[in-house]
């Protein structure tokens, strides 16, 4: 027999590193959104799930179950072997805690592999995320990284996160860089994934003295930040980065890899092209087409991104600003580190 877990029980056991969470939904469902930290061992793959769904609609439940049994019987040994290879305890879930997770748990039990099942499945986890974020209050100060495009804010945040600082990597949650070119080379997250990653990180930092975040717009790619984070950005301690133009251009070319994503860069540029002075826009488009990406990046910074940043730079309390002027990315990282309180404070 298997035992059901509530979402708080699941998270508590996961945080104590006592179990592996398994999503038994199809690969496309898993790719769309899942419980963070899960692995995917699908009960049916996408084609099988589509076939079963069609049979259910056209010929009824009995025929769909019969075909499902045929499909599962053929791959049952390999399916069970994947679970047997997992370390520690297992908790599994499907969409709503129904047939796929119940059948998997029963099969595993017959092979003496004990497992837990997430009550209500992913649907219940998503409900918990939404309700928790709706009532969440950020009861600690935020240190907010500002700076022109190309100053390496995201790279700095990720290095600080590796060092144990309480970083909210909003662009990482959204899988988007927060600009017109933000999804170049990336597959943007949806709101479900963004919300789950954000909430899990916030709860992990409940005892931290502060959080660090970038000064993002409310919308990052396909995702929207909750109001409490917008409030934290407005009331937070601003840290503004300044980096020379050559270093910024170098960082942009390294980060966006336009040689690998030339068509995506041209597509993104055409969106903002009408907003720019015609001769400059023409030179940028030609530079991208001729693989002179450093020239294109500098022109975009000088004639589009920097003016837009300056227009919005007075939206925070400049008297509280902590300015970091640096010549290199390493100096910028050191400067931001020095502007932050000790993480143990």
C-alpha positions in Angstrom: 0.0 0.0 0.0 1.1 3.6 -0.6 0.6 6.6 1.6 -0.6 10.0 0.5 1.4 13.1 1.3 0.1 16.7 1.5 2.1 19.4 -0.2 3.6 20.7 3.1 4.5 17.1 4.1 6.1 16.6 0.7 8.2 19.8 0.9 9.3 19.0 4.4 10.6 15.5 3.4 12.2 16.9 0.3 14.0 19.7 2.2 15.4 17.0 4.5 16.6 15.2 1.4 14.7 12.1 2.4 13.0 11.4 -1.0 13.0 11.7 -4.8 9.9 13.3 -6.3 8.7 11.7 -9.5 6.3 13.2 -12.0 4.6 10.3 -13.9 2.9 12.6 -16.4 3.9 12.7 -20.0 7.1 14.5 -21.1 5.2 17.5 -22.5 3.2 17.9 -19.3 6.5 17.8 -17.3 8.1 20.3 -19.7 5.2 22.7 -19.3 5.4 22.8 -15.5 6.2 20.5 -12.6 7.1 20.5 -8.9 10.7 21.9 -8.7 13.3 19.2 -8.2 11.1 16.4 -9.8 12.3 13.8 -12.2 10.1 12.5 -15.0 9.3 8.8 -15.4 6.2 9.0 -17.7 3.4 6.4 -17.3 2.5 7.2 -20.9 4.6 9.2 -23.4 3.0 12.0 -25.4 1.9 9.8 -28.3 0.5 7.1 -26.0 -1.4 9.7 -23.9 -2.9 11.2 -27.1 -4.0 7.8 -28.3 -5.6 6.9 -25.0 -7.4 10.2 -24.9 -8.8 9.8 -28.4 -10.0 6.3 -27.6 -11.7 7.5 -24.4 -13.6 10.2 -26.3 -14.5 8.1 -29.3 -15.1 4.6 -27.8 -15.4 5.0 -24.0 -13.5 4.3 -20.8 -13.4 0.5 -21.1 -11.6 0.6 -24.5 -9.2 3.3 -23.3 -8.3 1.2 -20.3 -7.8 -1.9 -22.4 -5.4 -0.1 -24.7 -3.6 1.5 -21.8 -3.0 -2.0 -20.3 -1.6 -3.2 -23.5 0.8 -0.3 -23.8 1.9 -0.5 -20.1 2.4 -4.3 -20.2 5.0 -4.0 -23.0 7.2 -1.6 -21.1 6.4 -2.6 -17.5 9.9 -4.2 -16.6 11.7 -1.1 -17.9 9.3 1.2 -16.1 9.7 -0.5 -12.8 13.5 -0.6 -13.2 13.7 3.1 -13.4 12.0 3.5 -10.0 14.1 0.7 -8.5 17.3 2.6 -9.5 16.2 5.8 -7.6 17.9 6.5 -4.3 16.0 6.8 -1.0 12.2 7.1 -0.7 10.0 8.0 -3.6 7.0 10.3 -3.9 5.1 10.4 -7.1 2.3 12.5 -8.6 0.3 13.0 -11.8 -2.1 15.7 -12.8 -4.7 15.4 -10.0 -3.6 12.3 -8.0 -5.7 10.0 -10.2 -5.2 6.9 -12.3 -1.6 7.3 -13.4 -0.1 7.9 -10.0 -2.4 5.4 -8.3 -1.6 2.7 -10.8 2.1 3.4 -10.6 2.0 3.2 -6.8 0.1 0.0 -6.9 2.6 -1.6 -9.4 5.6 -0.5 -7.3 4.0 -2.0 -4.2 3.6 -5.3 -5.9 7.4 -5.2 -6.5 8.1 -4.3 -2.9 9.1 -0.7 -3.8 7.4 1.5 -1.2 6.3 5.0 -2.3 4.3 8.0 -1.3 1.7 9.7 -3.6 1.1 13.5 -3.6 -2.5 13.9 -2.7 -4.3 15.9 -5.4 -1.3 15.7 -7.7 0.2 18.7 -9.6 -3.1 20.5 -9.5 -3.0 20.6 -5.7 0.6 21.8 -5.7 -0.3 24.6 -8.2 -3.3 25.6 -6.0 -0.9 25.8 -2.9 1.6 28.0 -4.9 -1.1 30.4 -6.0 -2.8 30.8 -2.6 0.6 31.1 -0.8 1.8 33.8 -3.2 -1.5 35.7 -2.9 -1.0 36.2 0.9 2.8 36.3 0.9 4.5 39.2 2.7 8.2 40.0 2.2 9.2 40.9 5.8 12.9 41.7 5.0 14.7 44.4 3.0 15.6 44.0 -0.6 18.9 45.1 -2.2 18.1 45.9 -5.8 20.7 45.8 -8.5 20.3 48.6 -11.1 22.4 49.4 -14.1 22.4 49.9 -17.8 22.0 46.9 -20.1 25.2 44.9 -20.4 26.6 45.6 -16.9 26.4 41.9 -16.0 23.8 42.2 -13.3 22.4 38.7 -13.8 25.9 37.1 -13.9 26.8 38.9 -10.7 23.6 37.7 -9.0 24.3 34.1 -10.1 27.8 34.2 -8.7 26.5 35.6 -5.4 23.9 32.8 -5.3 26.7 30.3 -5.7 28.5 31.9 -2.8 25.4 31.5 -0.6 23.8 34.9 -0.8 20.0 35.1 -0.7 19.4 35.9 -4.4 16.1 36.0 -6.2 17.1 35.2 -9.8 14.0 36.5 -11.4 15.4 36.2 -15.0 16.4 32.6 -14.2 12.9 31.8 -12.9 11.4 33.3 -16.1 14.2 31.9 -18.4 14.2 35.3 -20.1 16.6 38.2 -19.9 13.8 40.8 -19.6 14.3 42.6 -22.9 13.2 42.4 -26.5 16.2 40.1 -27.1 15.5 38.3 -23.8 14.5 35.0 -25.2 17.3 34.6 -27.7 18.7 31.2 -27.2 16.3 30.4 -24.4 13.0 28.7 -23.9 11.0 31.0 -21.7 9.2 29.7 -18.7 5.4 30.1 -18.2 3.8 31.6 -15.2 3.3 28.3 -13.4 7.0 27.5 -13.5 8.0 31.1 -12.5 5.6 31.1 -9.5 6.8 27.8 -8.2 10.5 28.6 -8.5 10.0 32.0 -6.9 7.9 30.7 -4.0 10.3 27.8 -3.3 13.2 30.2 -3.2 11.4 32.7 -1.0 10.6 30.0 1.5 14.2 28.7 1.5 15.3 32.3 2.4 12.8 32.8 5.2 15.5 33.2 7.8 17.8 35.3 5.6 18.3 38.9 6.8 17.6 40.3 3.3 17.2 39.3 -0.4 19.0 40.5 -3.5 17.2 41.0 -6.8 17.5 42.8 -10.1 15.4 45.9 -10.9 13.1 44.1 -13.3 10.0 45.4 -15.0 6.8 43.8 -13.8 6.7 41.5 -16.9 9.7 39.3 -17.7 9.0 37.4 -20.9 5.8 35.5 -20.4 5.8 35.9 -16.6 4.5 38.6 -14.3 6.0 39.5 -10.9 3.6 39.6 -7.9 2.9 43.0 -6.4 4.9 42.4 -3.2 8.0 42.1 -5.3 7.3 45.3 -7.2 6.8 47.0 -3.8 10.1 45.5 -2.6 11.9 46.8 -5.7 10.5 50.3 -5.1 11.3 50.5 -1.4 14.6 48.5 -1.5 18.2 49.7 -1.3 19.4 50.5 -4.8 22.9 49.4 -5.9 23.7 50.9 -9.3 26.4 49.4 -11.5 28.5 51.4 -13.9 30.8 49.6 -16.4 32.7 51.0 -19.5 31.1 50.5 -22.9 33.7 48.0 -24.2 33.1 45.7 -21.2 29.4 46.0 -21.6 29.6 45.1 -25.3 31.9 42.2 -24.6 29.4 40.9 -22.0 26.4 41.1 -24.3 28.1 39.3 -27.1 29.3 36.5 -24.8 25.9 36.2 -23.1 23.6 36.3 -26.2 25.9 34.4 -28.6 24.5 36.2 -31.7 26.6 34.2 -34.1 24.6 31.1 -33.0 21.3 32.9 -32.9 21.5 35.4 -35.8 18.0 35.0 -37.2 16.5 35.3 -33.7 18.5 38.5 -33.1 17.3 40.0 -36.5 13.7 39.0 -35.6 14.0 40.7 -32.2 15.6 43.8 -33.7 12.8 44.3 -36.3 10.4 44.8 -33.3 12.3 47.8 -32.0 13.5 49.1 -35.4 10.6 51.5 -36.0 11.4 53.2 -32.7 14.9 54.2 -33.8 16.4 56.8 -36.0 16.4 55.3 -39.5 20.1 55.6 -40.4 21.1 54.1 -37.0 18.6 51.3 -37.4 19.9 50.5 -40.9 23.5 50.3 -39.6 22.5 48.0 -36.8 20.6 45.6 -39.2 23.6 45.6 -41.6 26.0 45.0 -38.8 24.1 41.9 -37.6 23.8 40.7 -41.1 27.6 41.1 -41.6 28.4 39.3 -38.3 29.7 42.6 -36.8 27.9 41.9 -33.6 30.1 44.1 -31.4 29.2 47.1 -33.6 25.5 46.3 -33.5 25.6 45.8 -29.7 27.3 49.2 -29.1 24.9 51.0 -31.4 21.9 49.4 -29.6 23.3 50.4 -26.2 24.1 54.0 -27.2 20.9 54.7 -29.2 18.2 52.6 -27.7 18.9 51.0 -24.3 20.9 53.7 -22.6 18.4 56.5 -23.4 15.6 54.3 -22.1 17.4 53.5 -18.9 18.2 57.1 -18.2 14.6 58.0 -18.7 13.6 55.7 -15.9 16.6 56.1 -13.7 14.9 58.6 -11.4 12.2 56.1 -10.3 14.1 55.1 -7.1 15.5 57.0 -4.2 18.9 58.2 -5.4 19.9 59.5 -2.0 20.0 55.9 -0.8 21.8 54.7 -3.8 25.0 52.7 -3.5 27.1 53.3 -6.6 29.5 50.7 -7.9 31.9 52.1 -10.6 34.0 49.3 -12.1 36.4 48.7 -15.0 35.8 45.0 -15.3 33.1 42.4 -14.4 35.3 41.2 -11.5 35.5 44.6 -10.1 31.8 45.0 -10.4 31.2 41.7 -8.5 33.6 42.8 -5.8 31.9 46.2 -5.5 28.4 44.7 -5.2 29.7 42.3 -2.6 31.1 45.2 -0.6 27.8 47.1 -0.8 25.9 44.2 0.8 25.6 43.5 4.5 27.1 40.2 5.8 24.7 37.4 4.8 24.8 36.2 8.4 23.8 39.6 9.8 
